[in-house]
């Protein structure tokens, strides 16, 4: 992705998919994932989202972090009502100066996206970057010679990637699988899978992404779809690099992974992590159109294909070369295999 600076946003999205098909992957995202092992303590001080109701026991989150989380939640609740355009929160509801960072991020999201149902899950309205958005046609690459999009990292959360669309459709179509369960949505992006799980009755869902802007996009999208209450938790922890397997398996019955197997290198990190979760009894569902991280690694031999969806025409155009997306369930190999 770094080599693609200067291209239009539409070209960037297609370039990312071509790289994934060639096995080179999303270089920028992969580098971030591997480098930011202590992301939540270094660059995300304002949004340590670990709260008491997100855990099964005590929490080690500091009091100041909990206070900040309450501020983010308060603003989240305050923007549940939208303005006459259906997108912008009423100005009167934007309040304390202590929330200025949150307000700024949310305004950037809202001003650079449109509400869209042009995807495989039209039941869910999402703030997405589409051809109608100016940012879609702008060069991307944070801080690159005037080509800055206004976000600290490339806004991958603004696209509803094909694996995410497939797993979100699967959740809505098989509500009984997720009803009453605790769910972790890893690399949640725009939050569609999180929202779907809550819509079908999951007991609690943690939306997880190392990009704090993605977490705010998830909250905005959840609010827009009527998600309220304490069943939704957001987390900036890097679960994969931190290797918090025991903690994760104790808290979550289901783990959702959409579009994370984008190259072989990231699969090397993901495969042992999900193996340990599976040994602890966690159900693992993976959505992907068939990138190299799945097709050219050993992970595919441990996956059961549950369903395959044909992608809508507009999604095919944005994701050059992919016409279908799959949902797999990961299983440990049988003894002797």
Beta strands, then each sheet from edge to edge (+ up, - down):
strand 1: 114-116
strand 2: 126-128
strand 3: 182-186
strand 4: 204-208
strand 5: 232-235
strand 6: 254-258
strand 7: 283-288
strand 8: 303-310
strand 9: 324-330
sheet 1: 1+ 2-
sheet 2: 5+ 4+ 3+ 6+ 7+ 9- 8+
end
